[in-house]
């Protein structure tokens, strides 16, 4: 764990920072071991491939692992829902519904088939991009998601575009002035920012920027055929909220990652040799800090994809998060399952990207013992 | 421990938490009006009879804030305690037993953590009926995955110590080893973690309530109060910001204390790094 400061804000990142480390050691598995004997013994095709191209083998392995994980998650999302009590038909019709009416609805929605059959047909459809029809509105789920996913990604993309350089810059500034006034100010402010709920930041920004000063628009409505600049001005406040939410966390992790490198023995040696600060940072610290910082960024981007849920609800922005929350309140399961799977997929693959980038940036990880 | 060694920021945190807990404990005595009592017009400005104004139904905001402290703190605390009990028992069992049990628990934990907590909660709450204890349980189970990860790492460090081995050779059972050997030696780092998870629980509960999936009205709860009053924002009525600020203030206070606890724990380890 490179993290030591308190972390509470983002849901996932604190744990996933350790998760990747754990994964690389626990789940790396046997085939990636560059076994010198493999060539002589012949071994399987995979063993020979892993020996000749350890990097490609490692990356392929991570890809396979993520796909497997996604499959397991889909099983959990679908099977878990089946195992839990509660039934759409009775919720939909109310407690006083006749058994006949409940039975009709169940047949209508196909709930009378065994769950394994429904899971397979659902998964088969999901792989092809077809998530079935919504129970509540009878619209195609994929069509709705197609429109909204783009909106959500648009929002997350611009939030990342602003927050990543800002976080890395501020993190480096905090390291440069470590334990002096700028560092302390950044530390206290980021600690406070981590503790703020997303909706509080959102409404605070709306209150001042949209209502009091009238410089921004609320609600953040976007529609098809809207001009690019109009769209940008509409998402200004949601992006600002997301940036504030993710910035403090990313910055603290960047600071911790760089400090970790700066307090290592070779940097101390460089200091004792009498090298200048700039030379130490550029030649000794930076190449070693790249891997953890990239890791931090990817993990926070994974959080960003999830963070859009609350922000979209606050700003009435037509994205995936809003869609999912609406579906949850009316218990529209096909929509909930589809959105859950897509969010989980983004999360898993960004975590995987963090993993692979860390392997690429750190030669030592390529040869696990 | 010397009282004078506690830094200023930690004092702010301790005082803030104390005020919140005091409000939660003595809510009926402190609140000027009832929790569900409609006392005036909708969205009256602050001042006069109503110190913080009234909410979207004309209920006194201050009274609801005080009662809300009760709900929010109680539910968040209950969820944290259960998640710790669950996470620590499972993680210590995994660390002590090792082998297949460890692999099984750890891989299942990885699977649970592969889905973001909020998304997981949304999916699960979409199916389950809306009861308070179900909400607490869902929060606790989802949070226990994080506790499990840290508990296992900490316990593995302790499980290889000589005194654990000595206990094993003495013929002590697994339960004894978990509660009498490992637990006392891991309490210090886990205490800081407890604070961290508590702050997170407050934020998570508020987020769920804000999305309309947490505590159900008419019970007062800070996240739900933001949801109730959010429509006033467009008219420049700041009623939604007050409970939001309360959540933020409590979370900041907890974090300030945790920050101090963590620094204390890490300074015990020594070393050059201040990371």
Interface residues (C-beta under 8 A of the other chain):
Chain A: X2 X4 X5 X6 X7 X8 X9 X11 X12 X14 X15 X16 X18 X19 X22 X23 X26 X27 X69 X72 X73 X76 X77 X80 X81 X84 X85 X86 X178 X179 X188 X191 X192 X194 X195 X196 X197 X198 X199 X200 X203 X204 X206 X207 X211 X212 X218 X255 X256 X259 X260 X263 X268 X302 X303 X306 X309 X310 X313 X314 X324 X325 X327 X328 X329 X331 X333 X336 X337 X339 X340 X343 X344 X347 X348 X351
Chain B: X9 X106 X110 X111 X113 X114 X115 X116 X117 X118 X119 X120 X122 X123 X124 X125 X126 X127 X128 X129 X145 X146 X149 X150 X153 X192 X195 X196 X199 X200 X203 X204 X206 X207 X210 X211 X212 X213 X223 X226 X230 X233 X234 X235 X236 X238 X240 X241 X244 X245 X247 X248 X251 X252 X254 X255 X256 X258 X259 X262 X266 X271 X272 X273 X274 X275
